[in-house]
């Protein structure tokens, strides 16, 4: 819990570590597609920075977009669609709408590991159903769509501050309301 202190009427909060799962939640879709947040990047470095920050901030939304594009490439392959829907159940319960971190053998599994394993398993199982070209085309389209969106979407409102930008971490302060601590200083 953040510690709250007052100094001459100012409330400050010391950030506390947040779990990996709390950092990567699905953001509201209107926030992802807000037209006022789109602009041309100033340079290639700016575009790269935007992509890195937006992919980190909208990770779950981008996964949903990529899975949707992949699903659309399988429309004329019923066996592959069944395999995809089975893997999507795992995506649903383990990553997309799971409020708790995944725990295996009493150890918490990082969201990045869960994302990697689910991605690898999905691609492998689909390739085994002989739709490798469809999977490749779907993944290329998804990377291009997500890359273009992330490059042109500004990062002013994504909630990153200072050093946390470099680490891809969300700032606790500013993204959550301050909660009163059991003991705080009054002036």
C-alpha positions as CSV (number, residue, x, y, z in Angstrom):
1,X,0.0,0.0,0.0
2,X,1.4,3.4,-0.8
3,X,2.5,5.6,2.1
4,X,0.9,9.0,2.1
5,X,2.5,12.0,3.7
6,X,1.6,15.6,3.7
7,X,4.0,18.4,3.3
8,X,2.6,21.9,3.5
9,X,-0.8,20.8,2.1
10,X,0.6,18.6,-0.7
11,X,-0.2,14.9,-0.8
12,X,2.5,12.7,-2.1
13,X,2.6,9.0,-2.6
14,X,5.6,6.6,-2.8
15,X,5.1,4.2,-5.7
16,X,4.8,0.5,-4.7
17,X,5.7,-2.4,-6.9
18,X,2.8,-3.7,-8.9
19,X,2.4,-7.2,-10.1
20,X,3.2,-8.1,-13.7
21,X,-0.5,-8.9,-14.3
22,X,-1.7,-5.6,-13.0
23,X,0.5,-3.7,-15.5
24,X,-1.0,-5.4,-18.5
25,X,-4.7,-5.1,-18.4
26,X,-7.1,-4.5,-21.3
27,X,-7.6,-0.8,-21.9
28,X,-10.9,0.6,-23.0
29,X,-11.3,0.4,-26.8
30,X,-12.3,4.1,-27.1
31,X,-9.0,5.0,-25.5
32,X,-7.1,2.9,-28.1
33,X,-8.9,4.5,-31.0
34,X,-9.3,8.1,-29.8
35,X,-8.8,10.2,-32.9
36,X,-7.4,13.1,-30.9
37,X,-4.4,11.0,-29.9
38,X,-3.2,10.3,-33.4
39,X,-0.4,12.3,-35.0
40,X,2.6,11.9,-37.2
41,X,5.8,10.9,-35.5
42,X,8.5,13.6,-35.7
43,X,11.2,11.1,-36.6
44,X,12.0,7.4,-36.8
45,X,13.2,7.5,-33.2
46,X,9.9,9.0,-32.1
47,X,8.0,6.3,-34.0
48,X,10.1,3.6,-32.4
49,X,9.5,5.1,-29.0
50,X,5.8,5.3,-29.6
51,X,5.7,1.7,-30.8
52,X,7.5,0.5,-27.7
53,X,5.3,2.4,-25.3
54,X,2.0,1.8,-27.0
55,X,2.7,-2.0,-27.3
56,X,3.5,-2.1,-23.6
57,X,0.5,-0.1,-22.6
58,X,-2.1,-1.7,-25.0
59,X,-0.6,-5.2,-24.9
60,X,-3.8,-7.1,-24.3
61,X,-5.8,-5.0,-26.8
62,X,-3.1,-5.7,-29.5
63,X,-3.2,-9.4,-28.7
64,X,-7.0,-9.4,-29.2
65,X,-6.5,-7.6,-32.5
66,X,-3.8,-10.0,-33.6
67,X,-6.0,-13.1,-32.7
68,X,-8.9,-11.6,-34.6
69,X,-6.8,-11.1,-37.7
70,X,-5.4,-14.6,-37.4
71,X,-9.0,-16.0,-37.0
72,X,-10.1,-14.2,-40.1
73,X,-7.3,-15.8,-42.2
74,X,-8.8,-19.3,-41.2
75,X,-12.4,-18.7,-42.3
76,X,-12.2,-21.3,-45.1
77,X,-10.4,-24.0,-43.0
78,X,-12.9,-25.6,-40.6
79,X,-10.3,-27.9,-38.9
80,X,-8.0,-25.0,-38.3
81,X,-10.8,-22.9,-36.9
82,X,-11.7,-25.6,-34.4
83,X,-8.1,-25.8,-33.3
84,X,-7.9,-22.0,-33.1
85,X,-11.1,-21.9,-31.0
86,X,-9.7,-24.5,-28.6
87,X,-6.5,-22.5,-28.2
88,X,-8.6,-19.3,-27.8
89,X,-10.2,-20.8,-24.7
90,X,-6.7,-21.0,-23.2
91,X,-6.0,-17.4,-24.3
92,X,-9.3,-16.4,-22.6
93,X,-8.7,-18.1,-19.3
94,X,-4.9,-17.7,-19.0
95,X,-4.3,-14.2,-20.5
96,X,-7.1,-12.1,-21.9
97,X,-9.6,-12.0,-19.0
98,X,-7.7,-13.5,-16.1
99,X,-7.7,-11.2,-13.1
100,X,-5.2,-13.4,-11.2
101,X,-1.6,-14.2,-12.2
102,X,-1.0,-17.7,-13.5
103,X,0.6,-20.0,-10.8
104,X,2.3,-23.3,-11.6
105,X,3.9,-25.4,-8.9
106,X,3.3,-22.5,-6.3
107,X,5.3,-20.1,-8.5
108,X,3.8,-17.1,-10.2
109,X,4.4,-17.1,-14.0
110,X,5.2,-13.7,-15.6
111,X,2.6,-12.5,-18.1
112,X,5.3,-12.2,-20.8
113,X,6.0,-16.0,-20.4
114,X,2.3,-16.8,-20.6
115,X,2.0,-14.6,-23.7
116,X,5.0,-16.3,-25.3
117,X,3.9,-19.9,-24.5
118,X,0.3,-19.2,-25.8
119,X,1.6,-17.6,-28.9
120,X,4.0,-20.4,-29.7
121,X,1.4,-23.1,-29.0
122,X,-1.2,-21.3,-31.1
123,X,1.1,-20.9,-34.1
124,X,2.5,-24.5,-33.8
125,X,-1.0,-26.1,-33.5
126,X,-2.3,-24.1,-36.5
127,X,0.8,-25.0,-38.6
128,X,0.2,-28.7,-37.8
129,X,-3.3,-28.3,-39.4
130,X,-1.5,-27.4,-42.7
131,X,-2.4,-23.7,-42.8
132,X,1.2,-22.4,-42.3
133,X,0.8,-19.8,-45.1
134,X,-2.4,-18.5,-43.7
135,X,-0.8,-18.2,-40.2
136,X,2.2,-16.4,-41.7
137,X,0.0,-14.0,-43.7
138,X,-2.2,-13.3,-40.7
139,X,0.8,-12.6,-38.4
140,X,2.3,-10.3,-41.0
141,X,-0.9,-8.4,-41.4
142,X,-1.3,-8.2,-37.6
143,X,2.3,-6.9,-37.1
144,X,1.8,-4.2,-39.8
145,X,-1.6,-3.1,-38.5
146,X,-0.4,-3.0,-34.9
147,X,2.9,-1.3,-35.8
148,X,1.2,1.4,-37.9
149,X,-1.3,2.1,-35.1
150,X,1.3,2.2,-32.4
151,X,3.6,4.5,-34.5
152,X,0.8,7.0,-35.2
153,X,-0.9,7.0,-31.8
154,X,0.6,9.6,-29.5
155,X,1.9,8.5,-26.1
156,X,1.1,11.6,-24.1
157,X,-1.9,10.0,-22.3
158,X,-0.6,6.4,-21.8
159,X,0.5,7.0,-18.2
160,X,4.3,6.5,-18.4
161,X,6.6,8.7,-16.4
162,X,10.4,9.0,-16.2
163,X,12.5,5.9,-15.7
164,X,9.4,3.7,-15.9
165,X,9.2,4.5,-19.6
166,X,12.5,2.9,-20.1
167,X,11.5,-0.3,-18.3
168,X,8.0,-0.4,-20.0
169,X,6.4,-0.2,-16.6
170,X,3.2,1.7,-15.8
171,X,3.3,4.4,-13.1
172,X,1.3,3.6,-10.0
173,X,1.0,7.2,-9.1
174,X,-1.5,8.9,-11.5
175,X,-3.0,5.6,-12.7
176,X,-4.7,4.8,-9.4
177,X,-6.4,7.0,-6.9
178,X,-4.6,7.6,-3.7
179,X,-5.9,5.5,-0.8
180,X,-5.7,6.7,2.7
181,X,-3.1,4.8,4.8
182,X,-3.7,3.8,8.4
183,X,-1.4,6.5,9.6
184,X,-0.8,9.8,7.8
185,X,0.5,13.2,8.9
186,X,-1.9,16.1,9.3
187,X,-0.7,19.7,9.3
